[in-house]
Amino acid sequence: MSTQKGQTADLGDAIWRASRRSQANGACVEVVDGFPGTVPVRDSKQPHRVLLIPTAAWRALISHLRA
């Protein structure tokens, strides 16, 4: 379970995915789809530490990175 400002997410059965552009060296940012209003994000080297990022903020970040 992970929390953010009172928000919790049960990530026990989560299916984590990394970017198709990630290398096979185990240094990946991984995300989980399907959590309403939030995007769970973690570092594959530290999978027990999870950030819960609001969906709007995640979309803005991805849009900025793609620009």
Biopython code that builds the backbone (N, CA, C, O; Angstrom):
import numpy as np
from Bio.PDB.StructureBuilder import StructureBuilder

atoms = [
    (1, "MET", "N", (0.847, -1.177, 0.000)),
    (1, "MET", "CA", (0.000, 0.000, 0.000)),
    (1, "MET", "C", (0.886, 1.232, 0.000)),
    (1, "MET", "O", (1.933, 1.258, 0.648)),
    (2, "SER", "N", (0.464, 2.241, -0.724)),
    (2, "SER", "CA", (1.206, 3.488, -0.809)),
    (2, "SER", "C", (0.251, 4.637, -0.511)),
    (2, "SER", "O", (-0.941, 4.542, -0.803)),
    (3, "THR", "N", (0.763, 5.721, 0.068)),
    (3, "THR", "CA", (-0.093, 6.854, 0.415)),
    (3, "THR", "C", (0.481, 8.157, -0.110)),
    (3, "THR", "O", (1.685, 8.283, -0.337)),
    (4, "GLN", "N", (-0.412, 9.129, -0.300)),
    (4, "GLN", "CA", (-0.018, 10.485, -0.676)),
    (4, "GLN", "C", (-1.086, 11.420, -0.153)),
    (4, "GLN", "O", (-2.226, 11.385, -0.616)),
    (5, "LYS", "N", (-0.728, 12.256, 0.810)),
    (5, "LYS", "CA", (-1.650, 13.238, 1.373)),
    (5, "LYS", "C", (-3.009, 12.621, 1.683)),
    (5, "LYS", "O", (-4.044, 13.142, 1.267)),
    (6, "GLY", "N", (-3.001, 11.524, 2.405)),
    (6, "GLY", "CA", (-4.245, 10.884, 2.792)),
    (6, "GLY", "C", (-4.810, 9.941, 1.755)),
    (6, "GLY", "O", (-5.788, 9.243, 2.027)),
    (7, "GLN", "N", (-4.225, 9.902, 0.585)),
    (7, "GLN", "CA", (-4.686, 9.026, -0.480)),
    (7, "GLN", "C", (-3.929, 7.712, -0.367)),
    (7, "GLN", "O", (-2.723, 7.704, -0.123)),
    (8, "THR", "N", (-4.636, 6.602, -0.544)),
    (8, "THR", "CA", (-3.974, 5.305, -0.514)),
    (8, "THR", "C", (-4.260, 4.547, -1.794)),
    (8, "THR", "O", (-5.264, 4.789, -2.464)),
    (9, "ALA", "N", (-3.389, 3.647, -2.120)),
    (9, "ALA", "CA", (-3.577, 2.784, -3.284)),
    (9, "ALA", "C", (-3.051, 1.405, -2.925)),
    (9, "ALA", "O", (-1.911, 1.267, -2.484)),
    (10, "ASP", "N", (-3.870, 0.391, -3.111)),
    (10, "ASP", "CA", (-3.435, -0.982, -2.895)),
    (10, "ASP", "C", (-2.740, -1.445, -4.168)),
    (10, "ASP", "O", (-3.386, -1.673, -5.191)),
    (11, "LEU", "N", (-1.447, -1.580, -4.101)),
    (11, "LEU", "CA", (-0.647, -1.909, -5.282)),
    (11, "LEU", "C", (-0.198, -3.366, -5.295)),
    (11, "LEU", "O", (0.678, -3.745, -6.072)),
    (12, "GLY", "N", (-0.800, -4.178, -4.435)),
    (12, "GLY", "CA", (-0.399, -5.575, -4.322)),
    (12, "GLY", "C", (-0.501, -6.361, -5.613)),
    (12, "GLY", "O", (0.373, -7.179, -5.902)),
    (13, "ASP", "N", (-1.540, -6.138, -6.393)),
    (13, "ASP", "CA", (-1.730, -6.860, -7.655)),
    (13, "ASP", "C", (-1.406, -5.999, -8.872)),
    (13, "ASP", "O", (-1.752, -6.349, -10.001)),
    (14, "ALA", "N", (-0.744, -4.879, -8.635)),
    (14, "ALA", "CA", (-0.458, -3.945, -9.730)),
    (14, "ALA", "C", (0.466, -4.568, -10.766)),
    (14, "ALA", "O", (1.377, -5.326, -10.434)),
    (15, "ILE", "N", (0.214, -4.237, -12.013)),
    (15, "ILE", "CA", (1.083, -4.659, -13.113)),
    (15, "ILE", "C", (1.876, -3.431, -13.553)),
    (15, "ILE", "O", (1.348, -2.534, -14.211)),
    (16, "TRP", "N", (3.132, -3.410, -13.182)),
    (16, "TRP", "CA", (4.006, -2.286, -13.477)),
    (16, "TRP", "C", (4.537, -2.395, -14.898)),
    (16, "TRP", "O", (4.816, -3.488, -15.389)),
    (17, "ARG", "N", (4.672, -1.241, -15.553)),
    (17, "ARG", "CA", (5.243, -1.233, -16.898)),
    (17, "ARG", "C", (6.267, -0.114, -16.995)),
    (17, "ARG", "O", (6.145, 0.927, -16.349)),
    (18, "ALA", "N", (7.267, -0.354, -17.809)),
    (18, "ALA", "CA", (8.308, 0.634, -18.067)),
    (18, "ALA", "C", (8.144, 1.130, -19.496)),
    (18, "ALA", "O", (7.479, 0.494, -20.313)),
    (19, "SER", "N", (8.742, 2.245, -19.781)),
    (19, "SER", "CA", (8.722, 2.792, -21.127)),
    (19, "SER", "C", (9.360, 1.815, -22.106)),
    (19, "SER", "O", (10.287, 1.084, -21.757)),
    (20, "ARG", "N", (8.860, 1.813, -23.316)),
    (20, "ARG", "CA", (9.474, 0.996, -24.372)),
    (20, "ARG", "C", (10.907, 1.446, -24.641)),
    (20, "ARG", "O", (11.710, 0.684, -25.181)),
    (21, "ARG", "N", (11.221, 2.663, -24.269)),
    (21, "ARG", "CA", (12.569, 3.198, -24.500)),
    (21, "ARG", "C", (13.533, 2.875, -23.357)),
    (21, "ARG", "O", (14.707, 3.240, -23.418)),
    (22, "SER", "N", (13.056, 2.210, -22.340)),
    (22, "SER", "CA", (13.914, 1.865, -21.207)),
    (22, "SER", "C", (14.961, 0.842, -21.616)),
    (22, "SER", "O", (14.728, 0.007, -22.490)),
    (23, "GLN", "N", (16.093, 0.920, -20.984)),
    (23, "GLN", "CA", (17.170, -0.041, -21.211)),
    (23, "GLN", "C", (16.928, -1.273, -20.340)),
    (23, "GLN", "O", (16.110, -1.236, -19.421)),
    (24, "ALA", "N", (17.621, -2.335, -20.620)),
    (24, "ALA", "CA", (17.470, -3.579, -19.864)),
    (24, "ALA", "C", (18.415, -3.637, -18.667)),
    (24, "ALA", "O", (18.715, -4.724, -18.174)),
    (25, "ASN", "N", (18.884, -2.495, -18.196)),
    (25, "ASN", "CA", (19.848, -2.476, -17.095)),
    (25, "ASN", "C", (19.196, -2.335, -15.725)),
    (25, "ASN", "O", (19.900, -2.214, -14.723)),
    (26, "GLY", "N", (17.873, -2.349, -15.661)),
    (26, "GLY", "CA", (17.188, -2.273, -14.379)),
    (26, "GLY", "C", (17.058, -0.879, -13.810)),
    (26, "GLY", "O", (16.705, -0.734, -12.639)),
    (27, "ALA", "N", (17.328, 0.142, -14.582)),
    (27, "ALA", "CA", (17.212, 1.526, -14.125)),
    (27, "ALA", "C", (16.043, 2.179, -14.848)),
    (27, "ALA", "O", (16.235, 3.024, -15.723)),
    (28, "CYS", "N", (14.848, 1.789, -14.482)),
    (28, "CYS", "CA", (13.656, 2.241, -15.198)),
    (28, "CYS", "C", (12.683, 2.959, -14.269)),
    (28, "CYS", "O", (12.615, 2.674, -13.073)),
    (29, "VAL", "N", (11.944, 3.881, -14.836)),
    (29, "VAL", "CA", (10.781, 4.442, -14.167)),
    (29, "VAL", "C", (9.607, 3.576, -14.598)),
    (29, "VAL", "O", (9.389, 3.364, -15.791)),
    (30, "GLU", "N", (8.854, 3.078, -13.629)),
    (30, "GLU", "CA", (7.723, 2.208, -13.922)),
    (30, "GLU", "C", (6.435, 2.865, -13.454)),
    (30, "GLU", "O", (6.428, 3.594, -12.463)),
    (31, "VAL", "N", (5.347, 2.607, -14.168)),
    (31, "VAL", "CA", (4.040, 3.158, -13.827)),
    (31, "VAL", "C", (2.994, 2.055, -13.868)),
    (31, "VAL", "O", (3.213, 0.981, -14.427)),
    (32, "VAL", "N", (1.846, 2.353, -13.258)),
    (32, "VAL", "CA", (0.699, 1.448, -13.274)),
    (32, "VAL", "C", (-0.481, 2.222, -13.839)),
    (32, "VAL", "O", (-0.720, 3.367, -13.456)),
    (33, "ASP", "N", (-1.214, 1.601, -14.743)),
    (33, "ASP", "CA", (-2.435, 2.196, -15.288)),
    (33, "ASP", "C", (-3.639, 1.728, -14.476)),
    (33, "ASP", "O", (-3.585, 0.704, -13.795)),
    (34, "GLY", "N", (-4.723, 2.494, -14.560)),
    (34, "GLY", "CA", (-5.989, 2.040, -14.007)),
    (34, "GLY", "C", (-6.335, 2.512, -12.613)),
    (34, "GLY", "O", (-7.279, 1.992, -12.017)),
    (35, "PHE", "N", (-5.612, 3.476, -12.067)),
    (35, "PHE", "CA", (-5.959, 4.028, -10.768)),
    (35, "PHE", "C", (-6.605, 5.390, -10.991)),
    (35, "PHE", "O", (-5.920, 6.325, -11.405)),
    (36, "PRO", "N", (-7.897, 5.531, -10.731)),
    (36, "PRO", "CA", (-8.604, 6.788, -10.987)),
    (36, "PRO", "C", (-7.975, 7.971, -10.243)),
    (36, "PRO", "O", (-7.812, 7.942, -9.023)),
    (37, "GLY", "N", (-7.632, 8.997, -11.002)),
    (37, "GLY", "CA", (-7.148, 10.243, -10.414)),
    (37, "GLY", "C", (-5.686, 10.262, -10.029)),
    (37, "GLY", "O", (-5.180, 11.301, -9.604)),
    (38, "THR", "N", (-4.990, 9.143, -10.164)),
    (38, "THR", "CA", (-3.587, 9.096, -9.757)),
    (38, "THR", "C", (-2.801, 8.125, -10.635)),
    (38, "THR", "O", (-3.355, 7.184, -11.204)),
    (39, "VAL", "N", (-1.501, 8.378, -10.728)),
    (39, "VAL", "CA", (-0.609, 7.476, -11.465)),
    (39, "VAL", "C", (0.490, 7.035, -10.498)),
    (39, "VAL", "O", (1.344, 7.843, -10.134)),
    (40, "PRO", "N", (0.484, 5.775, -10.079)),
    (40, "PRO", "CA", (1.580, 5.274, -9.251)),
    (40, "PRO", "C", (2.860, 5.182, -10.090)),
    (40, "PRO", "O", (2.843, 4.660, -11.205)),
    (41, "VAL", "N", (3.963, 5.692, -9.543)),
    (41, "VAL", "CA", (5.248, 5.729, -10.242)),
    (41, "VAL", "C", (6.322, 5.240, -9.274)),
    (41, "VAL", "O", (6.305, 5.579, -8.091)),
    (42, "ARG", "N", (7.254, 4.440, -9.788)),
    (42, "ARG", "CA", (8.357, 3.972, -8.941)),
    (42, "ARG", "C", (9.634, 3.824, -9.763)),
    (42, "ARG", "O", (9.607, 3.793, -10.993)),
    (43, "ASP", "N", (10.736, 3.736, -9.057)),
    (43, "ASP", "CA", (12.047, 3.456, -9.632)),
    (43, "ASP", "C", (12.240, 1.947, -9.542)),
    (43, "ASP", "O", (12.093, 1.373, -8.463)),
    (44, "SER", "N", (12.563, 1.305, -10.641)),
    (44, "SER", "CA", (12.697, -0.155, -10.630)),
    (44, "SER", "C", (13.800, -0.641, -9.684)),
    (44, "SER", "O", (13.787, -1.799, -9.265)),
    (45, "LYS", "N", (14.747, 0.230, -9.346)),
    (45, "LYS", "CA", (15.807, -0.148, -8.410)),
    (45, "LYS", "C", (15.333, -0.078, -6.963)),
    (45, "LYS", "O", (15.941, -0.688, -6.085)),
    (46, "GLN", "N", (14.253, 0.659, -6.706)),
    (46, "GLN", "CA", (13.693, 0.789, -5.361)),
    (46, "GLN", "C", (12.181, 0.596, -5.442)),
    (46, "GLN", "O", (11.433, 1.546, -5.206)),
    (47, "PRO", "N", (11.717, -0.597, -5.766)),
    (47, "PRO", "CA", (10.297, -0.819, -6.027)),
    (47, "PRO", "C", (9.373, -0.618, -4.830)),
    (47, "PRO", "O", (8.162, -0.488, -5.006)),
    (48, "HIS", "N", (9.919, -0.590, -3.628)),
    (48, "HIS", "CA", (9.088, -0.390, -2.440)),
    (48, "HIS", "C", (8.739, 1.082, -2.212)),
    (48, "HIS", "O", (7.883, 1.384, -1.381)),
    (49, "ARG", "N", (9.382, 2.000, -2.930)),
    (49, "ARG", "CA", (9.109, 3.437, -2.798)),
    (49, "ARG", "C", (8.276, 3.874, -3.992)),
    (49, "ARG", "O", (8.735, 3.831, -5.133)),
    (50, "VAL", "N", (7.053, 4.292, -3.720)),
    (50, "VAL", "CA", (6.107, 4.634, -4.785)),
    (50, "VAL", "C", (5.624, 6.065, -4.607)),
    (50, "VAL", "O", (5.306, 6.492, -3.497)),
    (51, "LEU", "N", (5.574, 6.796, -5.710)),
    (51, "LEU", "CA", (4.972, 8.130, -5.732)),
    (51, "LEU", "C", (3.584, 8.003, -6.340)),
    (51, "LEU", "O", (3.404, 7.311, -7.342)),
    (52, "LEU", "N", (2.613, 8.663, -5.744)),
    (52, "LEU", "CA", (1.272, 8.737, -6.321)),
    (52, "LEU", "C", (1.116, 10.136, -6.888)),
    (52, "LEU", "O", (0.946, 11.102, -6.143)),
    (53, "ILE", "N", (1.174, 10.241, -8.199)),
    (53, "ILE", "CA", (1.131, 11.533, -8.874)),
    (53, "ILE", "C", (-0.268, 11.763, -9.423)),
    (53, "ILE", "O", (-0.811, 10.889, -10.099)),
    (54, "PRO", "N", (-0.872, 12.933, -9.146)),
    (54, "PRO", "CA", (-2.191, 13.220, -9.719)),
    (54, "PRO", "C", (-2.153, 13.094, -11.244)),
    (54, "PRO", "O", (-1.188, 13.511, -11.884)),
    (55, "THR", "N", (-3.200, 12.522, -11.811)),
    (55, "THR", "CA", (-3.253, 12.256, -13.248)),
    (55, "THR", "C", (-2.981, 13.506, -14.081)),
    (55, "THR", "O", (-2.238, 13.442, -15.061)),
    (56, "ALA", "N", (-3.568, 14.634, -13.707)),
    (56, "ALA", "CA", (-3.364, 15.872, -14.472)),
    (56, "ALA", "C", (-1.891, 16.284, -14.464)),
    (56, "ALA", "O", (-1.367, 16.729, -15.485)),
    (57, "ALA", "N", (-1.225, 16.139, -13.324)),
    (57, "ALA", "CA", (0.194, 16.490, -13.233)),
    (57, "ALA", "C", (1.039, 15.532, -14.073)),
    (57, "ALA", "O", (2.002, 15.954, -14.713)),
    (58, "TRP", "N", (0.686, 14.257, -14.073)),
    (58, "TRP", "CA", (1.419, 13.267, -14.882)),
    (58, "TRP", "C", (1.282, 13.591, -16.368)),
    (58, "TRP", "O", (2.263, 13.563, -17.111)),
    (59, "ARG", "N", (0.060, 13.896, -16.794)),
    (59, "ARG", "CA", (-0.164, 14.232, -18.208)),
    (59, "ARG", "C", (0.608, 15.480, -18.609)),
    (59, "ARG", "O", (1.164, 15.545, -19.705)),
    (60, "ALA", "N", (0.642, 16.471, -17.723)),
    (60, "ALA", "CA", (1.390, 17.698, -18.011)),
    (60, "ALA", "C", (2.886, 17.397, -18.130)),
    (60, "ALA", "O", (3.554, 17.934, -19.013)),
    (61, "LEU", "N", (3.414, 16.549, -17.255)),
    (61, "LEU", "CA", (4.824, 16.174, -17.317)),
    (61, "LEU", "C", (5.140, 15.455, -18.626)),
    (61, "LEU", "O", (6.113, 15.794, -19.299)),
    (62, "ILE", "N", (4.333, 14.477, -18.986)),
    (62, "ILE", "CA", (4.565, 13.722, -20.217)),
    (62, "ILE", "C", (4.471, 14.641, -21.436)),
    (62, "ILE", "O", (5.275, 14.533, -22.363)),
    (63, "SER", "N", (3.498, 15.536, -21.433)),
    (63, "SER", "CA", (3.346, 16.484, -22.539)),
    (63, "SER", "C", (4.586, 17.371, -22.663)),
    (63, "SER", "O", (5.071, 17.624, -23.766)),
    (64, "HIS", "N", (5.088, 17.836, -21.528)),
    (64, "HIS", "CA", (6.285, 18.682, -21.523)),
    (64, "HIS", "C", (7.503, 17.904, -22.032)),
    (64, "HIS", "O", (8.303, 18.440, -22.799)),
    (65, "LEU", "N", (7.643, 16.656, -21.611)),
    (65, "LEU", "CA", (8.787, 15.852, -22.037)),
    (65, "LEU", "C", (8.756, 15.532, -23.526)),
    (65, "LEU", "O", (9.802, 15.409, -24.164)),
    (66, "ARG", "N", (7.566, 15.400, -24.069)),
    (66, "ARG", "CA", (7.431, 15.085, -25.495)),
    (66, "ARG", "C", (7.619, 16.311, -26.384)),
    (66, "ARG", "O", (7.879, 16.175, -27.580)),
    (67, "ALA", "N", (7.490, 17.501, -25.811)),
    (67, "ALA", "CA", (7.582, 18.744, -26.601)),
    (67, "ALA", "C", (8.992, 19.018, -27.072)),
    (67, "ALA", "O", (9.234, 20.020, -27.745)),
]
sb = StructureBuilder()
sb.init_structure("model")
sb.init_model(0)
sb.init_chain("A")
sb.init_seg("    ")
for serial, (resi, resn, name, xyz) in enumerate(atoms, 1):
    if name == "N":
        sb.init_residue(resn, " ", resi, " ")
    sb.init_atom(name, np.array(xyz, "f"), 0.0, 1.0, " ", f" {name:<3s}", serial, name[0])
structure = sb.get_structure()
